[in-house]
Every structure is written in C-alpha cells, then in structure tokens.
Amino acid sequence: MVAFSCIAATYKGCVQEMLKDSVRTKAYQNVVYQNTFLFKDKVILDVGAGTGILSLFCAKVGAKHVYAVSVELDPFNRIVVSTMV
C-alpha cells in the first residue's frame, strides 16, 4: 500500500488526485468488500479519513458504527479536527 503525504496548502488538490485514481480506490474497495468479516458488526475508527471513502466502504459492508476523523490546517494555519459519525 502506498501512502500519500500532502502539504496543507495542496491538501484539496491531493485529495482530488487520490479520488481520480480509480485503480487505487477500487483496490481499497475490493479489500473491504472481499473481507467483510473484518468489518461487519464492528466499530471502525478511520483516522486520517480525508474524503471518508474508506469509511463509506466499511459502512456499506455492515460496520456497526464508523467514526471518520480527519485533521487539517485551515487558511489561518489552525488545526481543524473534522469528524463524521
């Protein structure tokens, strides 16, 4: 698995590029969908969720609850913590 490292100023551009990478997104989707026993009825914490796409995959295969957490800098270089429940 290859990890992306994004500088705050280019975060949105990086996220857009990751979503456009259909091979990567499909590979992540396949891993989750082919291993539903790992996620079904479990509580999932997706740290560094970004777009939340992995969280959505987990929810779709029956996770009991999904917490998606993402930290980024706002335009004033303050840390912003976003959560999706």
C-alpha positions in Angstrom: 0.0 0.0 0.0 1.3 3.4 -0.9 0.6 6.4 1.4 0.2 9.9 0.2 1.7 12.8 2.1 0.0 16.1 1.4 1.2 19.6 2.4 -1.7 21.6 3.9 -1.7 24.1 1.0 -2.2 21.4 -1.6 -4.5 19.2 0.5 -7.6 19.6 -1.6 -5.6 19.0 -4.8 -4.1 15.9 -3.3 -7.5 14.6 -2.3 -8.9 15.2 -5.7 -6.0 13.3 -7.3 -6.5 10.4 -4.9 -10.2 10.2 -5.8 -9.4 10.3 -9.5 -7.1 7.4 -9.0 -9.7 4.8 -9.8 -7.2 1.9 -9.6 -6.3 2.8 -6.0 -9.9 3.5 -4.9 -11.1 0.2 -6.5 -8.3 -1.7 -4.8 -9.3 -0.3 -1.4 -12.9 -1.1 -2.1 -12.1 -4.7 -3.2 -10.1 -5.3 0.0 -13.0 -4.2 2.2 -15.7 -5.9 0.1 -13.8 -9.2 0.0 -13.1 -9.2 3.7 -16.5 -8.2 5.1 -15.9 -10.4 8.2 -13.3 -7.9 9.4 -15.8 -5.0 9.3 -19.3 -6.4 9.8 -20.8 -5.5 13.2 -17.6 -3.8 14.2 -16.9 -0.3 15.4 -14.5 1.3 12.9 -12.2 4.3 13.6 -10.8 5.7 10.3 -8.0 8.1 11.4 -6.9 10.4 8.6 -10.1 9.8 6.8 -9.8 12.6 4.3 -12.7 12.2 1.9 -14.2 9.4 4.0 -14.3 6.9 1.1 -12.8 4.1 3.2 -15.4 4.8 5.9 -18.1 4.6 3.4 -16.9 1.2 2.2 -16.9 0.0 5.8 -20.4 1.3 6.4 -21.6 -0.3 3.3 -20.4 -3.8 4.3 -22.2 -3.6 7.6 -19.9 -1.9 10.2 -21.9 -1.3 13.4 -20.6 2.2 13.6 -17.9 4.2 11.7 -16.0 7.2 13.1 -14.1 9.1 10.4 -11.6 11.6 11.8 -9.5 14.0 9.8 -7.1 16.7 10.9 -6.0 19.5 8.6 -5.0 23.2 8.7 -7.4 25.9 8.0 -6.4 29.1 6.0 -5.0 30.6 9.2 -2.8 27.6 10.0 -5.0 26.5 12.8 -5.6 22.8 13.3 -9.2 21.7 12.4 -10.5 18.3 13.5 -13.4 17.0 11.5 -15.4 14.0 12.4 -18.1 12.1 10.6 -20.2 9.7 12.6 
